[in-house]
Every structure is written in C-alpha cells, then in structure tokens.
Amino acid sequence: MRFAPTLAPTSGKAKSVATSCAVLHGWKFAGNGSCTHVPSDVCGESVKARVPLSAATKSWTCCERNDQILVWFDAEDRPPWYEVPDVGAALASGTYMGKFCHMVAQHIQSLAENGADKAHFDFVHDLGRSFALNRWLGSNFLFGKWQFVSPYETDGALARVQLVFRLFIYGVHITFFDQTINVLQIGPSMVHLETTSRITGTLHMIQTTVPEAENEQCMHHYGYSANPLWNWFSFIMTDHSVSEDQYIWNGLRPPAKPLYTKADTEIVKYRRWYKQFYSESSYTYQASPLDW
C-alpha cells in the first residue's frame, strides 16, 4: 500500500505480508486494506485511540514469483484471470548477473510485440551496423542472421516463439556461436527469455515493463546464469539490442491503418492475441499519438 487515509504517507514496505505501516503516525493496515491499529501513546501522552470505522485503504492482489513481487492492476478493477508461470527453479539454478533498465517513450504494446516483428531482426540487430571493426574490415566482416524456428503460438494469456541467431564472418557460418532463444510472453508486460548456446550454456532473463506515465514505460531485464562469466557477452548484447530498439520506439507513431506484407503474419496474429488485455477503460495502442 502506498497511501493511507491518514495525514502521513505509508512506508511502501510491509513488515509482514499482512501488515503495512504509515511510518509517520504508526497506523497499521491489514492486507485487505482495513485499519487494524492506531497508536494510543503519542509523545508519552496516552490518548483514546479508536480505529475509525471508515479507516481503510485500497488493497492490491499481489504475489511473489520469479524473483519479482507482482501486483495486479485492472482498469475495470476485475480480479486476476490468469496465472504467471513459475520459472523460479530455472532462475535459482544460476547466479543473479544484475539488471539493465531502459525508459521508453512509447505505448506498452509496441514494446511487447517486438518479438513478433520478424522483419526488423535482420535489419536492426544484424551486428554489422554496430560492430566497430566492420568500419575498417568491411561491412560483411561480422554479421548475424535470425531465423524463426517456430511460429508464434498462443495459449490464453501466454505466447511462445523460438528464434535462432547465427553468426557469420565474411559469410562463413561460425556454428559454435549459434544461439537458440525461447521466448515466453506472459500477459501484456512480462517475458521470460531463455538463451542457449554450446559455448556459454543457458542464460535466463526476466523482462518486465511497467507504465510510469502516459506513453512512458520502464523496461527492466534481469539476468541469471550458471555460467555468468561466459554469458556476460550475451547479457551485454541484449542490452545493446534493446538500446537499438529504444531509438526506434522513441520516435515511433503507430499508424491508424498499418500496411502489412506476408512477412508481417506473426505481427497480425500477435496483435489479435494482445487485444484480450484491453478493456473498456484501457488506453489503447491506436490512441497513443506523439502529440502528448
């Protein structure tokens, strides 16, 4: 609970799962929002402290999963209608590597559908444009190619896809650098990324996107690996790839009637799937121009 119906703000940190405390006045609230305690000793003076009948604050459905504390929000105030899969065992099998954060000036759906946008991978994330040695050794010295191994598959609030990244030096495929990326989209704002290669083993990442203002998203990536030293390059390159996307996202204006080609089949499928997360009061993807 962030706010309490008293003159003082709450701590935002509960001493227990069921209790939150207004740090300036010492009022206590249960997990359901009801007030359970008002201090009777104020600066050494005893006072008759009764819990006001109307003393209550809004409570939020929350759970701890995948090394995250998740809070449910619904524009219509409906209860949760899907469960977040527990991948905690996979995360616990490795070492926490840290996190990186990007602030993006865009609607949350633009970020979420990035994995379904086949056409942008080879164009934006081929390494050739960003690798410094290519300026002296030629644009084809080092570059990458992406392939969708499986089409986007949806199941309720979950969506899955598998990609492979292949590295080339002067057109020669360096097979032992191949990376397989399993993407699990969980609802509108969470992703579990599992990157595997023969050299580095497996890197797990949890991606979360939290709206902080109108068309302002805070995107975090948390890394876990049993071989953190070997996977450090993959973790840094993911940060770099998101930065490449961020540059485009910050200037993107979703068209009211987008034009599609055959290469955009997965985006069309993905957008149909994503519609289920909107409700009557939601701020929609098409209602987010850049004139704000």
N, C-alpha and C positions, 0 to 999 in steps of 0.2 A: 504494500500500500504506500503510495507516495504522498497523499494528502489526508488529513484528518479533520473532523468537524470541531476543531478547537483553534485557539489563536496561534498555535505553534505547528510547524511542519513536522512530518514524521521522518524517521531516520532513513527510510528506504531499505533498511537492513533488519530483518526479523531475528530476534534472539533464538527463536524456535520456529518450526514450520507453522505453528498455530497462532503465534503472537507477534504483533508489530507494536512498536512503542513510539509515541510522539515525544521526541527527545527533549524538548524544552519544558514541557509541562508534565511528562510522565504518564499520560493517559495510555492505556493499553487496549488493543483491539484483537478479537479472535479472527481466525482465518475466514469466517463468513462475514466479516465486516462489523459485527456488533461490538460495542464497547464493554469491556469486562472489568476495568479498574480505573478509578480516579483517585489520585493521592490524597490522603487525609492529613498529611504532615507537610506544611508549606513553610519553609524557612524557620523551622522549630515551633511553628504555631499550629495547633490542632484545629482543623476545620471540619465541619459536617460535609463530607463529600459523598454525594449520591450520584450514581450514574444516571444522567438524563435519559429519559425514555426514548428520545429521538436521536440519541448519540449513536451514530452508525456511519460507516463509510463504505464505499463500493469495494467489493471483493472481486478477485480475478481467479479464474481457473488456471492453475499452473502445475508444472511437473518438472522433475529433474531427469534429463535424459541426454545421452550422447555428450556428456561433459558440459551441458548447457542447462540453464534454467529457462524454461519455455512458458510464456504467458499467452493465453488465448484471448484474441480480440476479434469481435464480430461486429460489423456496422449495424446489424439489427439486434445485437445482444442475444443471439442464439447460442445454445451450448455447443461444445465441440462435436463435430460429426465425423472426424477421422483421427486415427492414432498415428503418432510419429514412430516409425520403426526403430527398434533399439539396436544400434550398431556399437554399443559401448564396449563389447568384448573385443571387437576388432581394433578400436582405439586404444584399449588398455594393453593390447599385445605389443604396442610400440611406445616410443618416448615422445612426449609433447615437444614439438620443434619450435613453437611460437605461432604468431599470427601476423597477418598484414591487413590493412584497412584501406578502403577507397570510399571517398564521398562522391556520389554521382548525382548530377542534376538531371534526373530523368524519371519517368514513371516506372514503378517496380516491375511491370510486365516486360518492359524492354530488356531488363537485366535477366529475367527468368528465362526468356525464350532464346537466349544466346546460343545455348547448346543445340537447339533445333535448326539453327541457321547454317545449313551446310555450306552455302556459297561463300560465307565470309572466312572460313577457316584457312584455306589455302591463300586467300588474298591478304588477310590481315596477319595471320600467325604462321607464315612460312619461314621465319627466321632470317631469310635473305635480306629483307629490308632493314633489319635492326642489328645484324651481326657486323661489327666494325671491320673485321678483316676482309669482308666482301668488297669494301671500297677499294682495296688495293689488289686483291686476288681475283676479282671478278664476281659478278652478281650470282653466278652459278657455283661458286666455291662451296658454300654451305647453305643448304635449304632443306625444308621439311615438306612432307606431304601428309595430308589427313585422309582417312577413309572411314566412312560409317559402316561398321561391321554388321549392325542390326538396325532396322528402322525403329522409330520411336514407338514404344509400347506403353499403353496406359492401363492403369488398374485403379479405379476410384480416384483417390487423391494422390496417387503415385504415378510417375512417368519414368521410363528407363530407356537408355540408349548406350551402345558400346561403340567407341571410336578407337582407331589405331593411328599413332603418329610414327612416321618413318623418316629417318634422317639420311640425307644424300650428300656426298662430297664429290663435286664435279660429275654429278649424275650417277655415281656408284652408290648403291644402296648399302648402308652400314647396318646390317641386320641386328647385331647385338645391342644397338641403341634403340630398337623398336620399343614403343611404349603402348600398352593397352589401357584405355581409360574407361571404366564403368561408371556411368552417371546415373544417380538415383535422385530425381526431383521429388521432394516431399512437400506437398502443398504449394502455396504460391511463393514461399520465401526461404526455403531451406533445401540444400543439396548435399548429398554425400558423394564425394569423388574418390574412386579407388584407382590409383595409377600403378601399374605393374610393369617391370622390365626384368630381363635376365640378369642385368648387372646390379641394379640397385634394390631389387626386391619390390616391396609394396609400400606405397605412400598413401595414407588416408587423409582426406581433408573434409572438414565440415564447413560449408559455405552458408552464411546467414545474411539476410538482407532485411534491415529494419528501417521503415519510413520515419524520418525525423521532422519533415516539414513537407509542404506541397511540392511534389517533384524533387524531393531531396532524400536520397537513400544512403544509408550507411552499410556498406558491404564488408563483411569480415571473412577471412579464410583462416582456419585453424589446422595446423599440420601435425600428423602423428606418424611415426615410422620406427620399425625395429632396427633400421639402419639409417639413422638421421644424417650421418656424415655423407653417405653415398647419395641420399635423396635430397640433400641440400640444394643441388643444382636444379632438380625438378621443382622444388618448392619456390626457388627464386624465379624460375622461368614462368611459373604460373602467375606469380605477382606481376611479372613483366607483361604477360599476355593480357591480364585484366587491365593493366595500365593502357595497353593499346586499344582495348575495347572502350575504356573510360573516355578516351579522347573523342571517340565517335559518339558515344552515348550523350556526352555533354552538349553536343551540337545537333542531336537528332530530333526531328519533329515528325511524329508518326502521321502519315497521310490518311485522310478520311477514307479514301478508296485506293488501297495499295494495288500495284500491279504485280502479278505472280507469273513465274515460269515453272517449268517442270522441276527445276532444281529446288523449288520452294515447297514441295509437297509436305515435308516434315513441319515446316512453319505453319502451314494451313491446319494440319492435324493438331499441332500443339496449341494453336490459338483457340480451336474449338474446345480442347480439353480444359484450357485455362479459364474459360468463361464460367465454369462452375463455382469459381471462387468470388465472383461478383454477386452483389445483392442490390436491392433497390436503392440503398443509400451509398453504395460504393462510388468512389471517384474512378471513373473508367479510363481505360487506355486511350480511347479516342478523344476524351475530354481533357487532354493534357497538352495544350499548345505551349509554345515558348514565350508567350507574351506576359507570363506571370512575373 
